[in-house]
Each structure stands twice: as C-alpha cells, then as structure tokens.
Amino acid sequence: MASSKIRMARKRACTHSVAAGFIVACFFALFLWFPAPHLSWDLVSEAQTIGHSSRPGSPFAHAAIEEEDGDADGGYPHPALGALGVPLHNPYIVVATMLVQQADFLPEWIEFHLLQGVDRFVIYHDSRSDEPDNTRTIAEPYIQEGVVEWVEWPADWAELERAPHGPRTWFDKEDLWTQWHFNDTLQNDCIVNRPDRTSHLQAGCQKAAFLDVAARYRNRARWVGAWDVDEFVFGSKDGGDADPAYDWEEHKLSKKMQALESYDEVWLDGDIFGTNGFFDDPISAAPDVKFPLVTEQYKYRFAQENHVDFSRRPDIQVYAWARKSLADPSLIISNHIHSWELEIPEALHREKSKPTLHATEFHDIFMYHYQYRSLMGCHEKAVLNGNPGVDYNPVLQAYMDEKEDAGVAFMVPLVKQMIMQRLELGWWKDRVASVVQHPFADLTESAANPTVCLAFAYLDNPKLARFRRSITSIVHHLRTYEPTLTFEIVAVAYDSANRESFDEFPIDHITFLPDTTTKASAISTLFAQCKATYAVSLVDGWETRVTWSGPSRQSVIKEIERAVTSRAIGDAVRLLEAKEDLLEVWVGDVPDVEIYATNRSEWRETPWRAAAGMLGAMQEDMGYDIGYYRTQSKPVDGSARGIARLGGTVKHLGRRAQVLQKTKETRPATISGHDVASDNDVFSAIGHDTSTDVAHTLRKSLRRNELSLKDKRRRDTRRGRQLPAATPSSAVTAKVSEVLIHEDDEEFSQSAASLGFSSAHFCLGRDPNSVHDQCDLDVDVLDDGAATGIMWRMRAVLDDPFIPDGLVDRVL
C-alpha cells in the first residue's frame, strides 16, 4: 500500500494541473504505481456475468425484477433490506459479517447484539457456495424489520451502488486509491480467487465485503465493525455482572462506545473458547427456543491472563487471544479482517494528523470468540477455509478449555426471552431444530453382556469440557473402528458436581459421593459398577485420538492414521485373555520416564500374529491389528511402579481385585485409626454374582443417591469380527473389602508384582504390526519421547514455577 504522503502528493499534483496532457500523465502514473495485472476496470458487466452464472436468480438486476418477484432460492430478492417502505435511518453501530450455513446460530447472535445496542447487521452471504442453506429463511423476519441488510456476495456487488443501499462513498473524492483498492480486492481476491494473496479461502471476499460496508455507511454511521457469527461483543462492568443490583443496560456496548467518541478506532480484545469437548456441530438446541445457545453451553476458554510463554509452540501462541474493532467509517481506507486501517483527511490535519486508537485490553468491552465449536467443526472449518491451522489440535484444545468463564452468563436469559417472544409472534413457526449427530446420538440401551466397561471419574480438578472430550472421543472410536465391541459406561463424581451436566451422556450408572471421599475409595466404587470383566480406565481425562478420511493436515494424519484406527481395545482384551500373568494393557501414551523404562521386555509377537504366521495368513484377515507388545515387570532391585497405572489402560478387573486382596492381607489391621479388617461397607464387587444388583448394593452400602439415567442406550448390531464374550461372572466371585489404594500408589504395584503380574504396552505408530515401528511419533509436538497410543492426556501445568511454558505432561 502506498504511504499517505505519496498519495497526497500525487493527488495535489493531479488536482492543480489544468493541462489535459498533465492530467493524462497523472492517471498514467497511477496505473504504474498500483500494478494490477488481473484487474479489469469494467468490473460491473464482468461481475454481473459471473454472478448470473454462479447462483440462479441471485444477482439483482432490474430486468430480473420485472420478470419475476424473487429468486430461485425461495422467492427472496437480493439484496434485501426491510419491507417495502421501511426507511433507512442513520444507525449508530453497524456490524457486518460474511457467512454461509449459519442458520442455527444466527438468532442468538443478532438478539445478543441488539440488546447490546447494535442498530444494523449487514450480512454478506457467500453466493459462491452451492450447498443447501436456509440461513436466509431464518434471517427474513429481521430483514423485514429493517434490522438486517442481506447481500448475496459477491454476486450483488454492483447493485449495492444504487439506492437505497448505495452509493459507495470513498475516503476522498479526489483520491482514487481507496476505490481502486476495493475493486482490486473484489476482483483478484474474491470473484477470481488468488490463494497467493490471501490467508485463507474466505479472506478475500470478507475483506472486499467489509470495504463495501465502510464505503456505504461512511457518512451515515458513527461506528462500523466486522466480526463473525461466532464472536460476541458486549459491554460489562468488570466483575459487576454478579452483583444483584448490577444494571447491565448502563454498561452495554452502545453506552461504552458513546463514552469513547473521542477516539477514531476501538480495538476489541477478546478471549477464545475451545471446543468444550463437543464432538459435532451444531450443539443441541436449548429447550423452548429451537436454537442452540453458544453463550450458554460453552464455558471454558484459553487462560490468556496467565501469560504462559508459548514461544516454542507458535501454533498455540497465535490463538491465545483475538481482536476485532469498531471504527469511524469516514476515516476507513482499508480492512485487515481483524481491524481497520484509518487515515485523517488532509483538510483535518490542523486538528490531528493521525487517527486516535483505544485498546480495551480485556476491560469494559469484551469479545468472546467461540472459534472452535466442536472437534469436527474445527476440521470442517479448516477444509472450508483451506486453513490447516484451525484444524483440531488436541494440545491447543487442552489449553483452550483451561479456564471456566461465566462473564457472559447475564446475557443468556435476556437472549432467551427475546427469542421466545419472537416465537410467540409466529417467527420460524416451521423451524425444526437440527438433529445433532454426536457419537452416541442413537445409542439406546446398553448391551446385556458388555465386553468392556468404559469407566470415568469426575474427581480431580473436574472440568466438564475435559470429561465431555474424554467420553465422546472413546465412544466415537469404538463405534467407528471397533463396532462389534459391546460396551457399558459408568462414572463417579462428587456430590458438589452439577448432576444435570451428565444428562447429555449415555451413562448407564453414575454414583455421586461425598466430597470428602478419598480418590482410592471413589475408584473402587467406580469399578464396582462394571458388569464387564474388562474396564477401559479413562480416569484423569484421557482423550482418544481421532482421524478422518479427508483431512487437511495430511502430513500429521499419515503418521498416526493406522495407530488411531487400530482395534487396540479389542486386541488388549484378546491379550489379557491369552496371558493370565498380565494385569492390564496400556493403550494410552507412555511417557519416556525412568520408572516406565526399567525391566521392560523386548518386543514380542502377539499370539494372533504368531498364529497367523503358522497358518500363512495375514493377521488383518483374522481381525486383528496389533502385531507386537512388550511387558513391564518389577526389577530385582527397584520400584514396581511401572507395573500399573490408573488411566489410559484396559484392565482385567478380576486380577485387580486379587491385587487389592493381597494388599489387604499384607497390611496391618489398622491404618491411621481405620479398622481395615472390619471395613465391609464398600465392596470392589468385581465379577459379582449375577443375582447381585450393583446399583442396589451401592445405594445400601454407601447410602448415596445413584443416578440411573432415563435413556439407556442400546448399541447397534453390526457385522464384523466377534470378540469373545466377557468372562462369566461366576468365574470371579470374591468381594473384596475396600483397601484405600489404587494403581498410582506404589504399594498397589508392589502387591501386583508379588502376585507375578506385569503390564503390557502396545506401540502404535505408522505400522502397529511392525516390530520396528516408530513408537515416538510425537504427533502432539511435545518433545517428550512418549510412545504413541490411541489415547493421550496432557494436564496443563500452568502454575508450576519450574515449568514456565506449561507444556510438560505429568508422569502418572
């Protein structure tokens, strides 16, 4: 971009020249200074032609008006602003956005900002998209009210020059640069997309659209902003929204902006919220309002105020916070998507020579950016925008869901009330809420004899986002890659947890315990609820990796695809059945630490791989994926802690009960005043008798309210290999009095070692069937040397002074 001094000098030279030849020379110099090899100055006819061919009925030509009342998309003329006769007033705040397929989220966004004092929304709908989209139908009532100006973009760009939408007014009638800049951006970055000139596929059209709104509202609005439908801007008194006497209207956005009129631009610094563990887009609609409410359901964000140094992880650092802005349209000369570029006209230089800027810096005016609505939403957004940087990144999301934030909660009931009032007036009467295709959408009742028990504990530093991510990812894995493996889901949580939060999950049994319950006692209660002999322990937020058939991050996916899609859970069950000396199989990442590296065996063939070799068959033909494993046992002199760990494992619960019994027998009769020998209140209940009602036993013995969810889920019956049924319950009948210990205690591992148990590790890499596979793929770029599994877990260490960058996983 040419500097303002050069532009001003060129303008004065052209203005003061009266000779025709010199004027021609000025224009010739203009072309030389701003080369645009692909620019056509006859943009009107060319764009209209492109528009007519790309979207039937979308370009709003006068000839078309005489021939038909609307377009092929539902009878709506474009562009549209209000019913016939609705006058165009001069709005105080105008917000522009460009979108496609946002029908589910539009009403909340509009109502939210109307309450905050925004007067008009200019919606640029991407006319290049051929996908079915009913966003216009949802927006229509707002259009008729004159609140929304609807534009098919770029198809309708020429029509916007005419009344009542236009004309466009440029920065200075004598300066042709701003007009040229708009035309160049429209032609070369939008109508004809040139990826080498833009950051992502939508950026060029967005920039041209925002230049358009600035030009058309240049002399009509005080403030113009441009942000997405997943961004919510609001005024608030810091910390005041929790005060019962807090008057939110006195602090709303329009009031805050009135107090900032001495500035030309206001930067709106904002926080970015993560997926909050949601797997698919959109989230469920809120009751009675027919639409999902993002501000209500997404409560965890990036803790930017912790100022963690992410210099070695730029893929995280760049998403630590966001920024958009509101600016005086009379001074706008360009747009950078996240902010505007302003310039003071020469005539006003006596007053000031540079635009004045105010940055909110997370005070008074806030922006909450719900950029990552779901795991699959991240992926779809990356593909749509051609921007791999926004694809699902598990390490990034661990930080994105770090801090719980209810700063916008005061707006939720207000928005709900407004939407419900619209519904009572007959708006969207034919609206049917979108069906949410989450991983357990059609689960009904759990299997009568499940092979594995998915066991979750909502205990240490409980966060709903992490719990949701853990449960949705493992269910997705099992139903996608191991569909014949039947499972049940159990959980424990403390009484202080919000019980309604668990309603969305297909949990077969969940027990709420007093907050004073020890973790070891809670873990015993957790496994006691399992009917299956084998438990997948997902304690402490273990997340299962995912992949997809058309990824945008090909280089990463190619490395981990076989690991992610391997039938590791079923193969772990097979290995435990074949090897009676195995206590558990580790299917999650194994950190490269000393206690896990001592007394490991060499890699061994799995029994089925050996059998396949003898039969001359491929093990894939026999229905298995994992070709090798290694064991970890207690060294002659040293710690036994590498034998067992709590999470990221597939456990044989009968053998676990034997370890607890052994620990009880070797302990003194009383520990810290607690009579272990007479403690019969809590049972491990592993392999309980078929006549035993686990839920009843827990209610009676623990005297706790046990939540049995109304909707029991039934897994689909699918074709494929058949894993063996769970070991009959009669095979393991001992009920072991609780020992206050679990796998993360060394005493547990010592007892396991004394019984001759070892643990097994799978190495999941580029080829899980190969003994020479690369176990340390480091797909999460943690540089920790961990052996890759289908699960991983990173508990962010943000408050440890010895780990300033917060990127080190804890050992256990």
N, C-alpha and C positions, 0 to 999 in steps of 0.2 A: 504494500500500500504506500502511495506517495505521502510524504510528510505534508502537514498543513501549510508550512511556509511555501513549499513548492507549488501546492495547489493555489494558494492565494496569489502568488506571484504570477502564475500562469493566467489566473482569472483577471487580474488587473491589466495584464498585457492585452488580453483579448478585448476587454471592456473599453479601454481607452483608444483602441485602434479604430479609425474610421475608414481607412483604405480597405477596399474589398480584398485586395491581394493579401494584406496582412492578416485579415480575419481568416482567410483560407489557410494561411500558414499556421495560425493558432490551432485550428482544428486538425491540421496535418500533424502538428507536434503532439496533440492529444492522443492520436492514434499510435504514434511512435512510443509514447510514454507508457501506455496501457495496452500492450500487445495481447490480443485475444484471438488466437488462430482459429478457434472453433466458434467464435461469436458471429451471429447473424443479426444485423440491426433491424431486419424485417421480421421481428420476433412475433408480431401479432398474428400474421397469417400462418406462420410455421407452427406456433404453439396451438392454434385452433385446430390445425390439421392433425397434430399429434393427439390432442385431447379427444377429437371425434373418433379416432381410430382405437383409442385405448379403453374407453368406457362408454358404452352406448347411452346416449342421452345426457351425459354428464356435462359437456361444455354448454354453457348457457347462451346460445346465440339467439338474436332477435328473431331470425327466421324460424327457429325451432319453436319459439313461444307461440307464434301464430298458428303453427301446425298442430301442436299438442300442448296439453296443460302441464304435463310433468315429464319425468324421465322413466327409463326402463327399470329403475331400481325401486319403484314403489310410488310413483306419481309425485315425487318431490322436485320442484325446480331448484336449480343451483345457479349461483349462490343464493342463500336464503337468510333473511333477517326479518322475523316477525310477520304477522298477518298484514294483509293489505291495509295501508293507512296508519300503521304504527310508526310514529315519528322517530327519527334518530336524534336522541339527545346527546349532550356532550358529557360522556362518562368521566368520573374522577379516576378510577382504576380500571384498566383494560388488561386482561390476561389472554395470551394466545397460546395455543398448543397444537401439535400435529399428532394425529393418532390414526389407528386402524384397529378394529376388533376390540373395542374397549366398552362395549355396551354394559357389561356387568358392573363396571367401576365408575361410570360417568355420573350418575345421580349423586352419589356421596361426594364426589369431588366438586361438583357445581354447588350443591347445597352448603357444603362446608365453607366455600369461599364467598358465597352470597352472604352468609352470616358474618363473615369477616369484613364485609364491605366492598367486595369486588362488584363493579357495575355491569361489566360485559365480558363475555367469553367469545373469542374468535377461534373457532375450531376448524383447523385445516385437515380435512380427511384425505388420506393418501389415495388419489384417484388411480394410481398405478397398480394397486392391488386388485387381483381378480378373485380373491377369496370372499365367500359369503359373509356379509357383515350387516347386522341390524342396529348398529350404533346410531344411525340416523333416526331410526324409529324411536329410540329411547330419547334422543335429543329434541324431537319435534315439538313437544309441548313448551320447552324452553325457547325454541325458535319463535313460536307463535307469540310468546310473551315479550319478545324483543330482548331477551337476556343473552341468547346465543346467536352469533352470526356463523352460519355454516358455509364452508367453502370446500369444493372439491379441488384439491391441489395436486399438481399444477394445472389441471385441465381448465379451471375457471380464471386463470390469472388475468387474461385480457379483459374479461367482463368487469372485474373489480375496479377498473379505471373509470367506469361510468357510475353515475348516480343511481341509487342512493349510497352505494358502497364507496365510491371514489369521489374525486380523483386522488391519485397519489401526489403528495406534495413533498418535494425533495428538500434537502438541507438548505440549499440556496439556489434560487432560480438561475443565477449566473455561474454556478459551479456544476459542471456536468458529471463530476466524478461519482457522486452518490447514486445517480441514476444509472450510470454505466456499471457500477458495482452490483447493483440489483440485477440488471439484465444479464451480466456475465455469470453471476451465481445461479440465476434461474436456468439459463441455457446450458452451461457447462457442468453444473453440479447437481442438477435436478432433472430437467427434461432429457438431457443427454448425460447420463451418469458417468463421471470420470473418477474412479476409485483412487487414483493417484493424488487427487486434490482434496479428498475428504477423509475424516477419521473413521467413518462407518457409512453404510449404505443410505441411511436416512438423513445424515447430517446436511447434505447439500440442499435438499428440499426444505428442511427445517430452517436453515439459515435464510433462504430466499423468502419463505413464508413470514419469518419474523421481521425481515426488512420491509415486507409489504405492509404488515400491520403498523409498523412505526411510521411509514410514509402516509398511510391513510388516516391515521389518528394523530398526525403531527400537530395539528392546530386545534384538536378537539379534546384530547385527554390530557390530564396532568401527569399521570403515571402509566407507563406501559411495561408489562412484564411478560416473560415467556418461560413457562415451565410445563412439565409433563403431568399426565393424569395420575401418576404415582407420587407426585410431590405436593405436599400440603403446607401452605404458608399461613401462619397465624401470629397475632399479637398476644402477648401474655405478660403479666407482671411476674417476674422471676419468683417462683415459689408461692405465688399468691393464689393459684387456682385451687389449692387445697383449703383455703380459708372459706368458711361458710358464707361470710359477708362479702366475698370477692365478686365484684361487678365486672364480668368478662367484657361487656359491651364498651366499657370505658377504656379497655386495653386492646380492642380488636385492631386488625391491620390498618383499616382506613384511618382510625384515630391516631395510630402511631405515625402513619405517613403524613398526616396533617402537621404533626409536630416536627417533621423533618423536611419541610418545604424549602428550607434554605439550601438544601443540597440538590444536586442535579442527578445523582445516581445513588442508590442504596443497595449495597451488597447484602444478600440474604444468606447468611451462613447456616448450614444445616447438617443434621445427623442422618446417617444412612442405616436403615434397618435391614436385617438379614432375612433369610427365608423363614425364620422362626420354626424350622423343622417341617414346614408344609412340603408335600411331595409334588402335588399337581396344582395347576391353575385352572379355574379360579377356586378360591376357598368357598366354603358353604355360605349360602345366603343367610343373613340374620333373620330370626323369626319375625314374621309380620311385615317385613319391609321389602321382600322379594329380591334384595340385592345384598351382596357381601359388603361388609363394612371393614375396610382395611384398618382404619384408625382404632377399631375396637379389638381386632384379633391379633394384630402384630404389636408386640410389646417389648421386643428385645432389639437392641441396636449396638452399633460399634461404640466403644467407650473412648471417644476421641480425647476426652478431658484427661485421660491417664497419661497422655503424651509418651506413649511407648515408642521406642526407636525401631522403626521397621526399615531402616536404610538397606539392609541386606535382603529385604523382601519387598521390592517395589510393586509387585503385584498385589500386595496388601496395602502398602502405604498410599497408593493413589486413590484408594477407595475409603480412606479413613473419614472423610467428610465431604460435603457437597456445597455448591454455591450456585445460586441464581440471583437475579437482580431486578429491581424496578428503576426505571429511568424516565427522564423528561423527554418525550418523543421529539420535541422541537430541536433537540441537540444531537439526536442519534444519526451517525453516519455509517455504522456497520454493526454486525452482530457476531458474537463468538459462541453462540448456543448458551453458554452458562452466564454470559454477561454481555453488555453493550459497549460499543465504542462511541464516545461523545466528543464533540468539538464546539467551541464557542465561536459564533459568527464574528466576523471582523468588526461589524458595526457595534458589537458589545464589548470590544476589548478594553474600552476605557473603564468598564465596571470590573471585569475579571478576564484573564487570558486563558485559564484552564478550568475545566469542569470540576465541581466540588464533589467529593465522594465521602460516603459514610458507610462503614462496615459494622454490621450488627454484632459480630463476634459472639454469637450464641446468647445474646441478651435482648430482651424486649420483643424482638421479632424473631420467630423461629421458622425453620423449614425442616419438615420431616420427610425424608425421601425413602419410600418403600420400593427400592430398586429391585430387590430380589424377592418376589412374591412366593416362589416355590423352586424346588430343585429343577423340575422340568421346565418351569418358566424361565429360569436362567438359560437353560440350553436353547429353548425356542427363541429367546431374545438374541442370543449370540448368533444363531443361524440367520434370523431375520435381518439383523444389522450387519452381518458379516464381520462381527467383532468378537473374536475368541476371548478377549479379556474379561467379558462379563459372563462367560460360561461358569458352570458350577465349580467352585473351588472349595473343597472341604476345609482346608486350613483357614482360608479367608472367612468362611461362614462360621467357623469356631469363634472368631473374633466379632463377627457381625452380630452374633447372638449373645454377646458377653454381658451387656448391661440392660437391666429391666428399666423401662421408662414409661411412665403414665402421664407425661406432661400434657398430652392432648386429650386426656380422658374426659375433661369437662365439656368437650365439643360433641362427644358421641351421642348423649341423649338429645341434644339440640338438633343434630342432623337427623336422627331417627324420627323425631317429632315432625320435622319438615317433610320428610319423605312420606310418612304416614298421612299427613294432611293432603299431599298430592294424590296419594292412592284413593283417599276418600272422595276426592273430586273427580275420580274416574281416570286419572292418568294411568297409563300402562295396564289397562284392565285385562288385556290379553297376554300380559307378560307371564312367562313360565320361568322360574328360576333355573339356572343352568345346573345340569347334573354334574356333580363332582366325581371325577374318575380317580380317586385316590387308591392306593394299593389294596385297601380292604373294603372297597365300595360295595361289593356284592358278597362279602362273607356273611354267612347266616349263623349256623350253629357249629360249634367246634366238633372235631371228629370224636367218635365214641372211644376209639383206642389210638390216640395220637402217638406218633413215633417219637417226637421231640416236644419238649416244653420250653417255650420262649419265656425266660424269667427276667423281669425288670425290677429294679429297685429305685424308687424315687426318694433318695435319702440324703446323700452328701451334696450340699450346695444345690438343692433341686432347682432345675430350670425347665419349664415346660417345653421350651424350644429344643433343648437337647434331648429330652425324653421323646418328643414327637419325632425328631430326626432318627433316633435310635429304633423306634418301633416301626416307622414307615419303611425305613430302608431294608430291614431284615425281612419284613413281610413281602416287599417288592422282590427281593432276591429269591425267596423261596417259591413264590408264585410264578416267577418268570423263568428261573433256571432249574428249580427242583420241584416241579409242580406235583409230583406224586408223593412227596414227603409230607405227611399229615402232621399238624402241629396244634398246640393249645397255647394260650397266652395267660400268664399270671403276673402279678405285681404286688409290691408292698409299698406303702407310703406312710408318712406320719400324719397324725390327726390334724396338724396345722395346715396341711395341703388343702387346696380348694378341690373338693370332691367333684364338682361339676366339670372341672377341667378334663376329667378322664372319660366323660361321656362319649367323646368322639372316637375312642379307640375300641377295637374288638377284644376287650379283655374278658376272659372267662371268669377269673376270680381275682379280686384285689382286696387286700386286708389293710386297714388303717390301724396303726399302732400309736401308743402314747409317744410324745416327742422325747421322752426320757429313755425309750427303748434303745439298747445298745445295737450297734450295727450287726454284731455276730448273732444276736437274738433275732433281729429282723431278717437276716439271711436264712436262718433256719426256718423261720415262718414262710419265707418266700418259696423255698424248695419243697416245703411240706404241702403246698397247694398243687404240686405237679402230679398228674396221673401217670405220665410217661416215665420210663426208666432213664431217659437221656434228657439233659437240660442244656439249652444254649444259654449260657450266663451272659447277660447283657447289662450287668451291673456297672455303674460308673460311666454311663454314656457312650458305650461302644456303638459306632456307626458302621453300617455295611456299605462297601463301595458299590457304585453303580456305573453302568456304561449304557450306550445306545448304539443303534445301527448306523446313524448318520451323524457322527459327532463333528463338532467344529474344531476341537483340539486333537487332530489326528495323531500327532506325534506322541501325545500322552496316552491316548486310548490304545494305540497299537501295542504299547508296552504292557498295559495292565489288562487288556481285554480277556485273555484266557484265564487270568487269575480271578477276575471279577465274575466271569460267567461259569467258573468251575463249580461242580456239585460238591463243594467242600463239606457242607454239613452232613449230607448223606454218607460221604466217604469217611467222615470222622466216626459216625455211628458204626459203619462197617468195621473200621479198625478196632474200635472198642469191643465189638463183639468177637473179633478174631483173636485179640490179645488181652487175656484176662489180667495181666500184670499192669495194664495201663489204667491210670486214674482218670485222665482227661486228655483231650486233644486241643491244642492251641490253634485256633483258626484266625486269630487276630494278629496284628503286627507284633513282632518280638523285638523289643529294644536291644541294642548291642551293648549289654552291660555285663559285668563280670559274673554276677550271680546266675545269669542265664547261660553263660558261656562255659562253665566248668562241668566236667564229666558228661559231655554230650557224646553220643554215639556217632558213628559215621552214618551217612545216608543209606537207608535200607529200602529194598523194594517192598512195596505194599503187597499183601498176599494175593490180591487180584491181578496185579501186574505180573507176578511170578506165575500165577495160574494161566494167564493169557499167553505167556511165553511158552509154557509147556504145551498149550493147545494150538500154538501157532496162530493166535488171533490177536487182533488189536484190542487193547483194553477199552477203547471207546465203544467197540461193538458189544462189550459186556456191560456197558452202562456206567463206567467209572471214569474219573478224570485225574485223580492224584496218583502219581506213579511212585513217589518216594516219600519217606518220612524219616525223622531221627528222634531219638529219645533223650530225655534229660533225667538223670538219677542222682542220688546223693553221692558225693565224692567220699573217699575213705576218711579224709580229714577236711572238714569244711561245712559250710552251710547247705542245708537241704532246701532252701527257699525256691530254687529253680524247679522244684517238682510240681508245685501248684501255684496257681494264681486265680483271682476271683473272677475277673471278666474276660471276654474275648475267647471263651473256651466252650467246648462241648464236653459235659461231664457225665460220668456214669453215677447216678445218684445212689445206687446200692453200695458201690465201693466208697463213695463219700461217707455214707452212714457208717461203714466199717472203720473209717479213719476217725470219725467223731467218737465212736465207741472205744477205740484204742486209746484216744486221748483221755477220755473219762477214766479208764482203768488205770492209767499211769499217773493221774493227778492225785494230789492229796484230797482227803474227804471234804475239806472246807477251804474255800478260796475267798479271802477278803470278807470273812463272815458269812459267806453264802454256802449253804449246805448243798453241795453238788449231788451227793448221793440220794438225797430225798427230793431233789428237784424234778418233779414229774409233771409240771404244769405245761410245759411246751415239748412237743414231740417233733423229731425230724420227719417222722411219718413217711420215710422213703419206702416205696414198694408196699404201701399199706394194703391191708386186706380189702378185697372187692366190696365187702359189706360196710367198710368204713366210709362215712360221709366226711370228707376232708373239711368242707365248709362248716359243718355242724361241730366237728371236733375243735376247730379253731375258735368258733364263737363260744363254745362252752369252756374251753381251757384258757383262752386268752381274754375272754369276756370283752371282746372287741366287736364293733359293728363291721361286718363283712359285706362289701358291696358286690352283689351279683348283678351285672349289667343286664338290662332288659333284652337287648338284642344279642342273643347268642348266635355266633356265626357258623355256618356250615361251609366247608371248603368244597370247591368244585371237584368233581371226579374227572381225572384227566388220564389220558393214555400215557404210557411210558414205562420205564423200569419200575419194578416193585421192590421197595426196600423191605426188610424183614419187619414184622410187627414187633411192638415193644415186648420186652421180656414179661411173661405173665407175672402179675402182682404177687402170686403165691410163692414165686421164686425167692423173693426177698421180703421177709415178714417182720423183721425186727424193728421195733420202735425204740429209738434211742433217746434217752433223756438229754435235753439240750446241754451242750457244752458251749460256753461263751467264747467261741473261737471260730475263725473262718480261714479261707485259703491265704489271705495276705499276712497271716501270723506264722512265724517260723515254726511254732510248736505244731501247727497243723501239718506242715511239710515233714517235720521230723517223724510224726506218727505215721504218715503215709510211707515214708522211707522204711520205717521199721516193719511195715507190712509187705515190703517188697514192691511197692508201686512206683511207677515212673510216669512222666508225662510225655506226650508225643507232639512234635511240631511238623506242620506242613510248610513247605516252601512254595509259595505261589508267585510265579513270575511269568516271563514270556511264554514258557512252556512248562506247566506244572508237572508234566510227565517225564521231564528230563532230570537226571541226577546232577547235571552240570548247570542247572538253571541259575539265573541271577536273582538271588533272594533279596538283595538290597537295591531294588529298583528306584527307591527314593522318589516315588511319584508325587509326594507331597512337598518335595524340596525342603526337607527338614535337616538334611545332612546328619542324620542320627544313626546311619548304618543299620536301621531296623530291617529285619526280614519281613517281606511284604505278605500280608494275609488278606482275606476278603473283608476283614474288619480293621478299623483303626480307631484310635481315640487320642485326642490331644486336649488335655486340660490346660487351658491357657494360664501361665504363671505370670500374672501381671503385677503382683505385689511382692515379688521376691527381689530384694536388692542385689542378689548375686547373679540374677538372670535379667539384665536390664532390657533385653529385647523381647523377653517373654515368649520365646519360641521353643523351649525345651520341654519335651514330654516327661512326665514323672515316670519313674521306673515301673511302679506297680499300678 
